[in-house]
Amino acid sequence: MRVQKILTDNGKEFTDRLFGSREKAASGGHEFDQLCAALGREHRLTRPPQTQTNGMVERFNGRLADILHAHHFKDGESWEQTIDRSVWQAH
């Protein structure tokens, strides 16, 4: 499984876009943006204030955290299979 896109909120740890303002676009120069670019990942931001979208992201992240805490992985392949199954069950 290869992560292709990353959806985050507009927190200062993810973007330099001015929070709450739709006028200022992200510059792409933030450290997180640069890391995503270096890894070949697309970084997307939720539109402020979209609490429903942010809630979906938080719920999904919580689900992944629960899976990671509940399973013991013997190798990368078993981790990948478990995450893949869990992601497809969420749809």
PyMOL commands that set and color helices and strands:
alter all, ss='L'
color gray80, all
select helices_A, chain A and resi 31-38+51-70+76-90
alter helices_A, ss='H'
color red, helices_A
select strands_A, chain A and resi 5-8+42-45
alter strands_A, ss='S'
color yellow, strands_A
deselect
rebuild
show_as cartoon
